Amino acid sequence: MKDNKHAKYVENHISANDMKAFVFEMKEDMELFLKEMRDNCKLRVNAVCAPSESFAEKRPPKPIEELYRYGFCSYLRELFDAPLPVMNYLCYQYHIYEVPVGTEKTRNMIERVRYIPEHLYCQLRDKNNSELW
């Protein structure tokens, strides 16, 4: 983590199992590792295989500068460093390059914004009269 105060955003977005998983670049290595751990060592461990295609360099849908006015300060991917295979997996599985992180300003502007890291906000409208529920 680049700043420990942001850890809660990463921990809320990424499953606990994946936070504790071994990440492999080759499926054969992962299968061999799991066989050794489960059959020979009698250990239950989590393992995932990073995609062969690079996802770590994917660009977010909008530059973060366009979201500053809503109080967003960064995308989730920018809050921590990880080895390339790990970042590849997280970008592929969790789209962390697309998840903006909000500030208190975001919370105060919630009427105009739908997502902040710990919450999803949505507004529903009646299809007949378009009133907010």
Buried (B, 14 or more C-beta within 10 A) or exposed (E): EEEEEBEEBBEEBBEEEBEEBBBBBEEEEBEEBBEEBEEEEEEEEBBBBBBEEEBBEBEBEEEBEEBEEBBBBBBBBBBBEBEEBBBBBBBBBBBBBBBBBBBEBBBEBBEEBEBBBEEEEEEEEEEEEEEEE
